[in-house]
Amino acid sequence: MGADVGGASGRLRGDGTPLDDDGLDRRCTEPRSGRDRRGGAVLPAVGEPGRGGRAATHEHVEFAGADHSWWTQDRDAILAEIEELVTGVRPAPEPDRVLATVLFTDIVESTQRVRELGDRSWAELLARHHAIVRRELERFRGREVDTAGDGFLATFDGPARAVRAACAICDEVRQIGIDIRAGLHTGECEVMGENVRGIAVHTGARVSAAAETGEVLVSSTVKDLVAGSGITFDDRGVHALKGVDAWHLYAVASV
């Protein structure tokens, strides 16, 4: 059946679907956006040039894969594209959140050591320190997140391994004449690329700042989580940590 181009209502498009009462094919007069799989058959968007359309604006977005079922791959990315098309605003990405134990280490009185040793000797000693820390992080399956000057930030998926790594680092760097302080806290962290952030990270940093020379200090959360591991602690009482809540802190006595 062909389309009745001269009649009133009940007229059909070329594909057999009815036109609106005013005879306009509105599919071709509104902005359109096409979404395809790069590995699949090309499916032109409605109103795309080559199909008889007169789209006011057109955007074509490709996604990897061969399956045109949108819910099987890249669902969030496809929904974000649709939301931007409909509202004009792309949704803000939701950061990943993971439960992790954060470890902060810091060399004690590093500025004084630089004055004593001089720049070149200090740089050599600092390189040895960094090599030791990275070796122990690898041994205990920690992930280095950042190093700023003479301190490290690392994350672990197990608090007991994090505590043992911190103690091993303290012992090993002491052999080359360096004393450090270390602090640990476990909590939910936001993962942004290779970095982590959030209140758990800030708390870990404050716990580290409260540690004494050569001490591994942990929050009560870490202490509770490693119950039954054989790690023992000395009570250091409640500390008002700058910028975060007061926390009951414990120094590692033995691992």
N, C-alpha and C positions, 0 to 999 in steps of 0.2 A: 504493500500500500504506500502510495506517495503522500507527501505532506500537502494539505490544502492551503496554498499560500494566499488564497483570496477570500476564504470564509472568515467567520467570526470565531466564536469559541469552539473547542473541540478540534482545533488544528493540531497537527502532529509535527514533531521534529523528524529529521531524516532517520533517526534511530528508532522511531515508533513511539517515543514518549511524548505526552501532551505538552504543548506550549502553554504559557500563562494566558489569561483571558485577553490581555492586550496584545498577544501575538509575539511578545519579545522572549527571546531565549536568554534568560537572566544568568545562565551559566557563564556567558561570555562577556558580561558587562561589569563584573565584580572582580576585585583582585584575586588572583589564584596563586597557589603554591604547589609545586609538584615534589613528591618524595619518592625516590627510587632506591633499589639496591644496585650497587655497582656491578655485582656479578650476575644479576638476573636480567630478564628481558626488560627492555625499556618500556615503561608505561607512561606515555605523555599525560600531562595534567589536562583536565577539562579546560577548554578554551585556549590550549597551547597552539601556537602557530603550526599549521600543517594539518589541523583537525577542523578547520573552518571557524576557529574561535576569534574573538575580538577582545581578548583580555586587556583590561586597563593596565594592569601591572602583572608581571609574572616572575616568580623566583623558582629555581629548580635546585633541589638539595639532594645529594647522593649520600647514601650510607653503604658501608662495606657489607658484603654478603649477597646471597642469591635468593633469600626467602623474603617475599613481599608481605608476609604477615607481620605487622608492625610490633606485635606483642612478643615476638620470639627473639628479637635482637634489638639493642639500642633503644629500648622502650622509653627511657627517661629523655634521651636526646631527641627522639621524635616528638614526644609530648611537649618538650620545651619549644621546638620549632612551631608546633601547632599553636601553643599558647602565645608565642610572639606574633604569629600571623593574626590571631583573633583579637588580642589586646593591644598589640603594638609594643609590648614590654616583654623582654626575655626574663624568665624566672631566675632568681639568684641561685647559684649552685649550693646544694646542701652539703656542708663539710662532713667527711667521714669521721666517726667517733669510735675510738677503740679503748679498751681497758688495758692500761700499761703501767709498769713500774718505771718511774723516771729516776735516773741517777745523775747527780751533779757532783763534780769534783773540782777542787780549786787548790792551787799551790799556796801554801802559807808563806807570807812575807816575801813574795816574789820580787817586789821592787827592791827590797834590801839585798836580795841575792844578786840582782843585776848590778847593783853598785859594787858589790864585793868582787864579782867575777869579771865584770866588763861585758860589753855587748857580744863579742864573738864567742867567748866561753859559755855565756849564758845561752846563746842560741844553740850551741852544740848540746848542752845539757838538756835544754827544752826538747830538742829533737829526740833524745834518748827517752825522755819522759813520755812523749807522745807515742813512741814506738811501743813502750811497755803497756800503756793504757790500751792501745789498739789490739795488742796481742791478747790481753786479758778479756777484752770485750768479745773478741772472736772465740776465745776458749769457752766463755760462759754464754755464748749465743746472744750477746747484746748487739744493739744497732746504734752506731754513732750517728747522732743527729746534728751536732754542732760543736765546734771548738772555738772559743773566743779567748785569744791570748794564751793563758796558761790553764784554762779550765775546760772541762768536757761536759756535754749533755748527751746522755745515752738513754735508750729505752730497752726494756726487757718484757717478755711475755710471761715471765715467772718471777715473783718477788724473792724467793729463796736464792735463785741463781744471781739475781741482782745484788743481794746482800753479800754473797760469797765473792762475786766479782769485785765489789767495792773493797772488801777486806784484802783480797789478793793484790789489787792495785796499790793500796796503802803499803803493804809489806814489800812489794817489789820496788817501788820508787824510793822507799827508804834506803834500799841498798845502794842507790846512786847519790845519796845525800839530799833527797827531797822529801819534805813532809807535806802532806795534803790533808784536807778535810773533805768529807763526803757526806751527802745527804740523800735520802731516798723517800719517795712517797708513791703510793699506788692510787690511781684514779682514772676517770675517763678523760681522754685527751682528744682534741680535734686534730686531725691529720690534714695538713695542707701541703700537698706535694711531698717533699722529703722532710718537712718541718712538723713539729707538734706544738700545740699551744693550748691555753685554757687554764682554769684555776688549779688543776692538778699539777701543771708544770710550774706555775708560780709558787705553789706550796712546796714542791720539791726544792726549788731554789732557796726559799727561806729556811727550810730545814737544814740545808747545807751550810748556809751562812751562820746558823746557830751552833754548828759543830766546833769542837775544840781541835787543836793541832793533833793530827794523827787519828782522829776519831771518825767512826762511821755512825752517823745519827739517822734514825728512822722515825717516821710517824707511827702513831698507834695503829693505823690501818695496816702498815707493813708488818708490824709485830703480830697482829692478830692473824694475818693471812699465812704467816710461816709457822704457826703453831704445829708442833709435831715434827718439824724439820730437824730438830736438834740444835738450832741456833738459840743462843741465850743472850739476854739483854740486861743492862743496868738501867734503872729508872732515872731519868733526868728531869722529871717533873713536867708541869704545864708551862709552855712558853707562849707569850703573845707575839706571834709572827707578824711582821710588818706587812700590811695590806691584805692579810688573810685572817681566818679565824684562829683563835688560840688552839694549840695542839699539844697533846701529851706526847713527849718525845722520849726515845730510848736509844742508848748507845749500845752497839753490838759488843758483847763480852767475849763470845767464842762462836766459831762456826763448825 
